[in-house]
Amino acid sequence: MRRWQGRKNDDGAVHCIGNGLMCVYEQGPDVIQLFGPAYSSPSVLNILLEDESLTAETHRMPGTAIYKHVMAADDGATNEITDFVDALLPCFVRSMDTSVPMKLCINLIEDFYITDNSEHYTEIGFTAGLLIGFPAGRYIYNDYPMPRKIFLQLLFKGDISVKIRDKSIAVTVGQGKHELYVIGGEDYRECRLFSEEVCKTGYRDLFDRTNLNWKVFSGRKHNIASSLREDAPLRSEFLNALDSVSVLIKAQQGQEGGVLAGHNYHLAYVRDQYGVFRCLLKLGYYEEAKRILLFYWNIWKKFGRICNAQGIGVPGLFHEHENDEVEITGYLILQSFDYLEATGDRDILIETLPMLEWAFDAQKKHLVSGMLPFNGDETYVAGSILPRSALNDGSAEATMLFIEGGRRLLNWLEINWLSVGEKIELRRKVLEEAENKYKHNFLREGSLIANNPERKKFAAIPLFRHGVCEGCFQSSNANRIYSFGWTEKNKHGRYLCPNCISNSNIGPAEDIAYHIHSAALMPLYIKSSLFTNQEIAEMLRPVIKLYKDTGKLPSRPDGSITVGYDYGLLLYSLTEIKHPLAEEIYRRMFSVIDAAGAWVEYYENDKPKGTRCRPWESGINLEAAINYLQKTYSK
C-alpha cells in the first residue's frame, strides 16, 4: 500500500502501467505520463485530480499492474478509482466509483487539435467522446522527434460532464459508477478501430482478460519463496519486491522487446537492459529476456550498429553518446552468454553471432595500452560522480567487460569451431594484452581505480565527438541547441559546444584517478576471472571500512551520492565472499526501496534522487537479494 499525500506533500514514488503498446506512469492517482504506441513516444497529456488537498491509498492487486486508489473525503465518504492498461489494446482504462463528486483535469501539451466525435459513441451508452490529435515532431527525448502524428481517443461513460478549456479538459464526475478510456493507435485509422473494439468488449471483459493475463505472467515466475526458510530476514518485504519488481519490468517492456529506463527516459538503454536481463533470468522469465536479445539483433540487422540507447518501436532512433563502441558492446556479449548459461539455448547465439562479433571488434580499435575509454552515459558519469573530462581515460569497468565478454565469446567460438585461424588468433592477442595489463593499469595498492588518466596520453583523441558539452550542459544558461550534440575539442582537450568553444576559456582538466565503488563491485557480479575472491575481498576493504566508520555508502568515498544499484552490487559481492556484513547491507537496501516497490536511479544520503520506477537498479538489487537469501537461508 502506498499513501499519496497530494502533489505538494507526496514523496514522489512512481509506478508503471503498461502492456508493451501503451505506457502510463502514475504518482498515486495522478496520471503523470501517458504514451504509445510506440513505447518510444512523447507523453502528450496527464490526468490530475483537481483538488490537490486530497489524499489517497494506492493498492496494486498482487501479481498485476492493476491499481486501486481509495480517497477519503472529510465526511468519511470514499471514492475508489481502478486503473489498468488493457492486455491486448493500447487502451488505458479508469473506472470510478464515487460517493461524492470529484474533479479531474486532463492537461494537454500545446499544438493539439480536439474534435468532439461523441456521435460515434453516445448511441452505444457513452457520455462523450473526444479525439485529440498532435502533429509529428514532438520530442520523444532530448531532440529526437516523433516521426508521425499522434491520435488519442478519449471516451467517457457515466454521470460525467466534460468542458474543453484553453489547454486542458475539465472533467466533473458525479456520484455513482463511471468509466474513462484513453485509446491510442499508430494512426487515426487504428485509433478509431481500436476504440470500436474497446466499446464492443466492455469494461468487465477488459478487466477480466487483463487480470488473467497478469496472473499468467506472475505464475511463470520461479517459486523462489518455497526454497527459503521462514526465518529469512525481511521475508515479507522481499516477497513484495519479487512481485513489484517483476511487474515494473514487464510493464515497461515494449512489444519489440526493449525495456524503458524509467519515467524520464522513453528509450531502451543497453547498459540498463543488462541488470534487467539478469534479473529476468533469475526470476525465470526467459521469454522476456530473449526478447531483449532479439530487440538488439533486429536493430543491428537493419542498421549495423547499436548505440547507447535506441528507440522502442521507432526504427532508426539512436541516442548516441561519447564512445558508444565501448562498455555497452561488452554488455551485449555478456548477456548473450548469461542467457546461454541459464537456458542452454544455442540457437539464438548462432543466429546473433554477426552482432556479437561486431561488438567485440568494435571495442578492439579503442584499446590503448590494454585500456578502453568510458562510454559517455555511464551512470556515474551521468551522475557527475566521475567528471566528464575523464571519458578518454582508461575505464576499469569498460575494460573488464571487454575482457570477460571477449573471453566467453572467443572460447565459445573455438569450442564450436565457428572461428579458426588468423582471425581468432588476432582477437585472442588483443584480449590477452588487455587481460595481462589489467592489474597494472587499474590496481593501486590492492584497490581498484575507476579511471586511469595515462590512456589519453597515448590515444588518438578525435577533434569532434557526439555527446555533452563540458562547458554548459549542467548550467542554468545552457543552450539547448548546442549543449548536447556534436562537440569540438579546444586547445586544452575539453569538448565544448559551438557556443562555448567560441566564448569560453575553460582550461585543462586535472588528471585524477578516482576510486568509485561501483567499479570495485563489478568483478563478482559479472563473474570476472581477473581476480580471486581474496583479491576482491581486499578491494572491498575500503568500501566496508567507510561504511563501518560513517554508516554511509557513497559511490565515491568523498561524496554523498549513491548509484542506486550499488546497494545490490555490494550485497552481491559480500554474499560471494561470505562476509558477515551482508545481512546488514541487505537490510539497508530494503530500507531505501520506495512506496511503489522500486529502487531509483540515485540516492543522496539514502533519499531518492533522479529517475523513479527504474528497472535497472531494481533488477540488480532484487537479483542480489535473491542470491543472498538462496545462499544463506535456503531450506
C-alpha positions in Angstrom: 0.0 0.0 0.0 1.3 3.5 -0.9 0.0 6.6 0.7 -0.4 9.6 -1.6 -0.4 12.9 0.3 -1.4 15.2 -2.6 1.1 16.6 -5.1 2.5 19.2 -2.7 3.5 16.7 0.0 3.9 13.4 -1.8 7.2 11.5 -1.7 7.3 11.2 -5.5 7.1 7.4 -5.8 6.1 6.4 -9.4 4.5 3.2 -10.6 4.0 2.0 -14.2 1.1 0.5 -16.0 1.7 -0.9 -19.5 1.2 -3.7 -22.0 4.0 -3.1 -24.5 1.8 -0.8 -26.6 0.6 1.9 -24.2 2.6 3.0 -21.1 1.2 5.0 -18.2 3.2 6.4 -15.3 1.3 7.4 -12.1 2.1 9.1 -8.8 -0.7 7.8 -6.6 -4.0 8.5 -8.5 -2.4 11.1 -10.8 -1.5 10.0 -14.3 1.7 12.0 -14.9 2.5 10.5 -18.3 0.6 8.5 -21.0 2.1 7.5 -24.3 2.1 4.8 -27.0 2.1 3.1 -29.3 5.1 3.0 -29.6 6.9 2.9 -26.2 9.3 5.5 -27.5 6.8 8.2 -27.8 6.4 11.6 -26.1 3.8 11.9 -23.4 1.2 14.4 -24.6 -1.2 14.5 -21.7 -1.6 14.0 -17.9 -4.7 13.4 -15.8 -4.6 15.0 -12.4 -7.0 15.4 -9.5 -8.1 19.0 -9.3 -8.3 19.0 -5.5 -4.6 19.0 -4.5 -5.6 18.6 -0.8 -6.9 15.1 -1.4 -5.0 12.1 0.0 -5.3 8.5 -1.2 -4.2 5.0 -0.5 -2.9 3.2 -3.6 -3.0 -0.6 -3.7 -1.6 -2.7 -6.5 -3.5 -6.0 -7.0 -0.8 -8.7 -6.3 0.7 -10.2 -9.4 -0.7 -7.5 -11.7 -0.3 -3.9 -12.8 -3.9 -3.1 -11.8 -4.1 -0.3 -9.3 -6.8 0.8 -6.9 -6.8 4.3 -5.4 -9.1 4.9 -2.4 -9.7 8.5 -1.5 -11.4 9.6 1.7 -13.5 12.8 1.9 -13.7 14.9 5.1 -17.0 13.4 6.0 -15.7 9.9 5.7 -17.1 9.1 2.3 -14.8 7.3 -0.1 -14.2 7.4 -3.8 -12.4 4.5 -5.4 -10.5 4.5 -8.7 -9.3 1.4 -10.6 -6.6 1.9 -13.3 -5.1 -0.5 -15.8 -4.0 -0.8 -19.4 -5.8 -3.5 -21.3 -4.0 -6.7 -22.0 -4.4 -6.5 -25.8 -5.1 -3.0 -27.0 -3.4 0.4 -26.5 -6.1 1.5 -24.0 -5.8 3.0 -20.6 -8.9 2.2 -18.5 -10.1 4.1 -15.4 -13.2 3.1 -13.5 -14.5 5.5 -10.8 -16.9 4.5 -8.0 -17.7 7.8 -6.3 -19.7 8.6 -3.2 -19.0 12.3 -3.6 -18.4 14.4 -6.8 -14.8 14.5 -8.0 -13.0 16.7 -10.5 -10.2 15.8 -12.9 -8.1 17.9 -15.2 -6.7 16.4 -18.4 -3.8 18.7 -19.3 -2.7 18.7 -23.0 0.7 19.6 -24.5 0.5 22.6 -26.8 -0.1 22.2 -30.6 -3.1 19.8 -30.3 -6.4 19.6 -32.0 -9.6 18.4 -30.4 -12.5 17.0 -32.3 -15.8 16.2 -30.5 -16.8 12.9 -32.1 -19.3 11.9 -29.4 -21.8 11.0 -32.1 -19.8 7.8 -32.7 -20.3 6.7 -29.2 -23.3 8.2 -27.4 -25.7 5.8 -29.2 -23.9 2.9 -27.5 -24.1 4.2 -24.0 -21.1 6.6 -23.7 -21.5 10.2 -22.4 -18.9 11.8 -24.6 -16.0 11.2 -26.9 -13.1 13.5 -27.8 -10.5 12.8 -30.4 -7.2 14.5 -29.8 -4.5 14.9 -32.5 -0.9 16.0 -32.1 1.3 16.9 -35.0 4.5 15.0 -35.8 7.8 16.4 -34.4 7.2 16.4 -30.7 10.4 15.4 -28.9 10.5 11.8 -27.6 13.7 12.5 -25.6 16.3 15.2 -25.9 15.9 16.5 -29.5 14.7 13.2 -31.1 11.3 14.0 -32.8 8.3 11.7 -33.1 8.2 10.9 -36.8 4.4 10.6 -37.1 1.2 12.2 -35.8 -0.3 11.0 -32.5 -4.0 10.4 -32.0 -5.8 9.6 -28.8 -9.5 8.9 -28.3 -11.0 9.8 -25.0 -14.3 8.1 -24.0 -16.4 9.0 -21.0 -19.2 6.9 -19.5 -21.5 7.7 -16.6 -22.5 10.9 -14.9 -19.6 12.9 -16.3 -19.5 16.4 -17.7 -16.7 17.5 -19.9 -15.6 21.1 -20.6 -12.8 22.0 -23.1 -10.5 24.8 -21.8 -7.6 26.5 -23.4 -5.0 23.8 -22.9 -6.9 21.3 -20.8 -10.2 19.4 -20.4 -12.1 19.8 -17.2 -13.9 16.6 -16.1 -16.5 16.6 -13.4 -17.5 13.2 -12.1 -20.8 12.9 -10.2 -21.9 10.2 -7.8 -22.0 6.6 -8.9 -20.1 4.4 -11.3 -18.2 5.9 -14.2 -15.5 5.0 -16.8 -12.8 6.8 -18.6 -10.9 5.4 -21.6 -7.8 6.7 -23.4 -7.1 4.7 -26.6 -4.2 5.1 -29.0 -3.1 3.7 -32.3 -0.3 4.0 -34.9 -2.5 6.4 -36.9 -6.1 7.7 -36.9 -7.5 4.6 -38.6 -6.0 2.3 -35.9 -7.1 4.6 -33.1 -10.7 4.5 -34.4 -10.7 0.8 -35.0 -9.3 0.1 -31.5 -11.9 2.4 -30.0 -14.6 0.5 -31.6 -13.2 -2.8 -30.3 -12.9 -1.3 -26.7 -16.6 -0.3 -26.9 -17.7 -3.8 -28.1 -15.6 -5.6 -25.5 -16.8 -3.6 -22.5 -15.3 -2.8 -19.1 -15.9 -6.1 -17.4 -14.2 -8.2 -20.1 -11.3 -5.7 -20.5 -10.7 -6.0 -16.7 -11.0 -9.8 -16.6 -8.7 -10.5 -19.5 -6.1 -8.1 -18.2 -6.3 -9.6 -14.7 -5.9 -13.1 -16.2 -3.0 -12.0 -18.4 -1.1 -10.7 -15.4 -1.8 -13.7 -13.3 -0.5 -16.0 -16.1 2.7 -13.8 -16.2 3.2 -13.9 -12.5 2.6 -17.6 -12.5 5.5 -18.2 -14.8 8.0 -16.8 -12.2 10.3 -19.2 -10.3 8.8 -20.2 -7.0 11.6 -18.7 -5.0 9.7 -18.4 -1.8 9.2 -22.1 -1.5 13.0 -22.6 -1.3 13.5 -20.1 1.6 13.4 -20.7 5.3 10.7 -18.9 7.3 13.4 -17.1 9.3 14.8 -15.3 6.2 15.2 -11.6 7.2 12.6 -9.2 5.9 10.8 -12.2 4.2 7.6 -10.3 3.7 9.3 -7.2 2.2 11.4 -9.5 -0.1 8.3 -11.3 -1.4 6.6 -8.0 -2.0 9.7 -6.8 -4.0 9.7 -10.0 -6.0 6.2 -9.1 -7.2 6.6 -5.4 -7.6 9.9 -5.5 -9.5 8.6 -8.3 -11.8 5.6 -6.2 -12.7 7.5 -2.9 -13.1 9.9 -4.6 -15.5 7.2 -6.3 -17.5 5.0 -3.1 -17.6 8.0 -1.2 -19.1 8.9 -3.7 -21.8 7.7 -2.7 -25.2 6.3 -5.2 -27.6 9.5 -5.0 -29.6 11.5 -6.3 -26.5 13.2 -3.1 -25.3 12.6 -2.0 -21.8 12.1 1.7 -20.8 14.7 3.1 -18.4 12.1 4.7 -16.1 9.6 7.6 -16.5 12.2 10.1 -17.7 13.7 8.1 -20.4 11.4 6.8 -23.2 14.2 4.7 -24.8 15.9 1.4 -24.3 19.5 1.8 -22.9 21.9 -1.1 -23.5 23.5 -0.7 -20.1 20.2 -0.6 -18.2 18.9 -3.7 -20.0 21.8 -5.7 -18.6 20.6 -5.5 -15.0 17.0 -6.1 -16.1 18.1 -9.0 -18.2 20.0 -10.7 -15.4 17.0 -10.2 -13.1 14.6 -11.7 -15.6 16.9 -14.8 -15.9 17.0 -15.1 -12.1 13.2 -14.9 -11.9 12.7 -17.5 -14.7 11.3 -15.1 -17.3 13.4 -16.5 -20.2 10.9 -15.4 -22.8 11.2 -11.7 -21.7 15.0 -12.0 -21.6 15.1 -13.5 -25.1 13.0 -10.6 -26.4 15.7 -8.2 -25.2 18.3 -10.1 -27.2 16.1 -10.1 -30.3 15.4 -6.4 -29.8 19.0 -5.6 -30.4 19.5 -8.2 -33.1 16.7 -6.8 -35.1 18.1 -3.2 -34.9 21.6 -4.4 -35.7 20.4 -6.3 -38.7 18.8 -3.2 -40.1 21.3 -0.6 -39.2 24.6 -2.3 -38.5 25.2 -0.6 -35.2 23.9 -0.3 -31.6 24.3 3.0 -29.7 23.9 4.0 -26.1 20.1 3.9 -26.4 17.6 3.0 -29.2 14.0 3.8 -29.8 11.4 1.2 -29.0 9.1 0.9 -32.0 10.6 3.9 -33.7 13.2 2.4 -36.2 16.3 4.5 -36.7 16.1 6.4 -33.4 19.5 6.3 -31.8 20.6 8.2 -28.7 24.3 8.5 -29.4 26.8 9.3 -26.7 30.6 9.6 -26.5 32.5 6.3 -27.1 29.4 4.2 -27.9 31.6 1.4 -29.2 32.8 0.5 -25.7 31.2 -0.7 -22.5 27.7 -1.2 -23.9 29.2 -3.6 -26.5 30.7 -5.6 -23.7 27.2 -5.9 -22.1 25.7 -7.1 -25.3 28.2 -10.0 -25.4 27.9 -10.8 -21.7 24.1 -11.0 -21.7 24.1 -13.4 -24.6 26.3 -15.9 -22.7 24.3 -15.3 -19.5 21.2 -16.4 -21.5 23.1 -19.5 -22.8 24.1 -20.5 -19.3 20.6 -20.1 -18.0 18.7 -21.8 -20.8 21.1 -23.9 -22.9 19.6 -22.2 -26.0 22.5 -22.2 -28.5 20.3 -21.3 -31.5 20.0 -17.6 -30.6 23.7 -17.3 -30.1 24.3 -18.8 -33.6 21.7 -16.5 -35.1 23.0 -13.3 -33.5 26.7 -14.2 -33.9 27.4 -11.5 -36.5 26.3 -8.8 -34.0 28.4 -10.4 -31.2 31.5 -10.5 -33.4 30.8 -6.8 -34.4 30.5 -5.9 -30.7 33.9 -7.5 -29.9 35.7 -6.0 -32.9 34.2 -2.5 -32.3 36.0 -2.4 -29.0 39.4 -3.5 -30.3 40.1 -0.3 -32.1 39.7 1.7 -28.9 42.2 -0.3 -26.9 45.3 1.8 -25.9 47.8 0.1 -23.6 45.2 -2.5 -22.9 42.6 0.1 -21.8 39.2 1.1 -23.2 37.7 4.6 -22.5 34.4 5.3 -20.9 31.0 5.4 -22.6 29.7 8.9 -22.2 26.4 7.9 -20.5 27.9 5.6 -17.9 25.8 6.0 -14.8 28.4 7.5 -12.6 29.5 9.9 -15.4 25.9 11.0 -16.0 25.5 11.5 -12.2 28.7 13.6 -12.0 30.3 11.2 -9.7 33.1 10.9 -12.3 33.8 14.1 -14.3 33.2 14.1 -18.0 36.7 15.2 -18.6 37.8 11.7 -17.8 35.9 10.0 -20.6 39.1 9.2 -22.6 40.9 7.9 -19.6 41.2 4.1 -19.2 37.9 2.7 -17.8 38.3 -0.2 -15.4 34.7 -1.2 -15.9 34.6 -1.0 -19.7 37.9 -2.9 -20.0 36.7 -5.5 -17.6 33.5 -6.0 -19.6 35.6 -6.4 -22.8 37.8 -9.0 -21.2 35.1 -11.1 -19.6 32.7 -10.9 -22.6 35.5 -11.4 -25.0 36.9 -14.4 -23.1 33.5 -16.1 -23.2 32.9 -15.3 -26.8 36.3 -16.5 -28.1 36.2 -19.7 -26.0 32.7 -20.5 -27.4 33.8 -19.8 -31.0 36.8 -22.1 -30.6 34.9 -24.9 -28.9 32.2 -24.9 -31.6 34.7 -24.4 -34.5 32.9 -21.2 -35.5 36.1 -19.3 -35.9 39.6 -20.6 -36.5 43.0 -19.4 -37.9 44.4 -16.0 -38.0 41.2 -14.1 -37.3 40.7 -15.6 -33.9 44.4 -15.5 -33.1 44.4 -11.8 -33.6 41.3 -11.4 -31.4 42.9 -13.6 -28.8 46.1 -11.5 -28.9 44.4 -8.2 -28.1 42.2 -9.8 -25.4 45.3 -11.3 -23.7 47.1 -7.9 -23.8 44.2 -6.2 -22.0 44.0 -9.1 -19.5 47.7 -9.2 -18.8 47.9 -5.4 -18.3 44.7 -5.0 -16.3 46.1 -5.1 -12.8 49.0 -2.8 -13.8 46.5 -0.4 -15.3 43.8 -0.3 -12.6 45.0 -1.8 -9.4 46.6 0.6 -6.8 47.7 -0.9 -3.5 45.1 -3.6 -3.7 42.3 -1.1 -4.6 40.7 -0.7 -8.0 40.7 2.8 -9.5 37.8 3.6 -11.8 39.8 5.6 -14.4 43.5 5.7 -15.5 44.4 9.1 -17.0 47.5 7.5 -18.6 45.4 6.2 -21.5 44.7 9.6 -23.1 48.4 10.4 -23.2 48.8 7.8 -25.9 45.4 7.7 -27.5 44.4 9.4 -30.7 41.9 11.8 -29.3 39.3 12.9 -32.0 38.7 16.6 -32.8 35.0 16.1 -32.7 32.7 13.8 -30.6 29.0 13.5 -30.2 27.7 14.0 -26.7 27.7 16.5 -23.9 29.4 19.9 -23.8 31.8 20.1 -20.8 31.2 23.8 -20.6 27.4 24.4 -20.3 25.5 21.2 -20.2 24.6 21.4 -16.5 24.5 25.2 -16.4 21.2 27.0 -16.0 22.3 29.1 -19.0 22.8 26.0 -21.2 21.8 26.5 -24.9 19.5 23.6 -25.6 20.5 23.7 -29.3 24.2 23.2 -28.5 24.6 21.6 -25.1 24.1 18.0 -26.4 25.2 17.1 -29.9 28.5 17.5 -31.7 31.2 19.0 -29.6 34.7 20.1 -30.6 38.0 19.8 -28.6 39.6 23.0 -27.6 43.3 23.6 -27.1 43.1 22.2 -23.5 41.5 19.0 -24.6 38.0 19.9 -23.4 35.0 19.1 -25.6 32.8 22.1 -26.0 29.7 23.1 -28.0 29.9 25.8 -30.7 28.8 28.4 -28.3 31.3 27.6 -25.5 34.3 26.9 -27.8 33.9 30.5 -29.1 33.2 32.2 -25.8 34.8 30.2 -23.1 38.3 30.0 -21.7 37.7 26.7 -20.0 41.1 25.3 -19.2 42.6 21.8 -18.9 41.1 19.3 -16.5 43.2 17.9 -13.7 44.2 14.3 -14.2 43.0 12.4 -11.1 42.5 8.7 -10.6 39.2 8.2 -8.8 38.1 5.4 -6.6 34.4 4.7 -7.4 32.9 1.9 -5.5 30.7 0.7 -8.5 33.9 -0.3 -10.4 35.2 -2.4 -7.5 31.9 -4.1 -7.1 31.6 -5.3 -10.7 34.0 -8.3 -10.8 31.9 -10.7 -8.8 28.7 -9.5 -10.4 29.9 -10.3 -13.9 31.8 -13.4 -12.8 35.1 -11.9 -13.9 38.1 -14.2 -14.0 40.6 -11.3 -13.4 40.6 -11.6 -9.6 40.5 -14.2 -6.9 37.9 -13.9 -4.1 40.8 -13.0 -1.8 41.8 -10.1 -4.1 38.2 -8.9 -4.3 37.9 -9.0 -0.5 41.0 -6.7 -0.4 39.4 -4.4 -2.9 36.2 -4.3 -0.8 38.1 -3.4 2.3 37.9 0.4 1.8 34.2 0.2 1.0 33.5 -1.8 4.1 35.7 0.5 6.3 33.9 3.6 5.0 30.5 2.1 5.8 31.6 1.0 9.3 33.2 4.3 10.1 30.4 6.5 8.7 27.3 4.4 8.2 27.2 5.6 4.6 27.5 4.1 1.2 28.5 6.9 -1.2 29.6 5.7 -4.6 32.7 8.0 -4.4 34.3 8.0 -1.0 34.3 11.8 -0.7 30.7 12.2 -2.0 27.1 11.9 -0.8 25.6 10.4 -3.9 25.0 6.6 -4.2 24.3 5.0 -7.6 21.0 3.1 -7.0 22.4 -0.3 -7.9 25.5 0.0 -5.6 23.5 -1.4 -2.7 22.8 -4.6 -4.8 26.4 -4.8 -6.2 27.8 -4.6 -2.7 25.4 -7.2 -1.3 26.2 -9.5 -4.2 29.9 -9.2 -3.6 29.6 -9.6 0.2 27.5 -12.7 -0.3 30.0 -14.3 -2.7 32.9 -13.8 -0.2 30.7 -14.8 2.7 31.2 -11.5 4.6 29.2 -11.1 7.8 28.2 -7.6 6.8 26.0 -9.0 4.0 22.8 -9.1 6.1 23.2 -5.5 7.3 23.6 -4.3 3.7 20.6 -6.4 2.7 18.5 -4.7 5.3 19.9 -1.3 4.3 19.0 -1.9 0.7 15.4 -2.7 1.6 15.2 0.4 3.8 15.5 2.6 0.7 13.0 0.9 -1.6 10.2 3.3 -2.3 6.5 3.1 -1.6 5.8 1.8 -5.1 8.2 -1.1 -4.6 11.0 0.1 -6.7 14.6 1.3 -6.4 15.7 4.5 -8.0 18.5 6.0 -10.1 20.5 7.7 -7.4 20.3 8.3 -3.6 21.6 11.2 -1.7 22.1 10.1 1.9 19.7 7.3 1.3 17.0 9.7 -0.1 15.7 9.1 -3.6 17.2 11.3 -6.3 16.8 11.2 -10.1 14.5 8.9 -12.0 12.0 6.7 -10.2 10.5 3.3 -11.2 13.9 2.2 -12.5 14.1 -1.4 -14.0 17.9 -1.4 -13.9 18.6 -0.6 -10.3 15.5 -2.6 -9.2 16.7 -5.6 -11.3 20.2 -5.6 -9.9 19.1 -5.1 -6.3 16.4 -7.8 -6.5 18.8 -10.3 -8.1 21.3 -9.6 -5.3 18.6 -10.1 -2.7 17.7 -13.5 -4.2 21.3 -14.5 -4.4 21.9 -13.6 -0.8 18.8 -15.4 0.6 19.3 -18.5 -1.6 22.9 -18.9 -0.4 22.2 -18.0 3.2 18.6 -19.0 4.1 17.7 -22.0 1.8 15.8 -24.8 3.3 
